[in-house]
Amino acid sequence: MTPFEAFNEVDIRIGEVVRVELNEKANKPAYKFWINFGELGEKTTSAQYTKLYSPEELVGQQVVCAVNLGSRKIAGFTSEVLMLGVDRAPGEVVYLTTERPVALGSKIF
């Protein structure tokens, strides 16, 4: 498989954060996210965005997520997608977003 073919295997979509709560069972500070992907429905994840963002700031934001990596339990919470981000400094994770609003569920290419 070529690197380009491997990239195309990952389904990366745009979702909108609809709900955020502190994941109190996580070893490192993290939030529980509920994200709307339009026709793909609502999916959940747990991610470490607590240093830079409050839950109120995150609700309504469009985020970039890998949606076909399977699900796993993170501190007792089902994570169905991987919300993409980048480290700004140790423990400071910045979420990836679009430059302007796009349709929910839009595929990244």
Secondary structure, 3 states (H helix, E strand, C coil): CCHHHHHHHCCEEEEEEEEEEECCCCCCCCEEEEEECHHHCEEEEEECCCCCCCHHHHCCCEEEEECCCCCEEECCEEECCEECEEEEECCEEEECCCCCCCCCCCECC
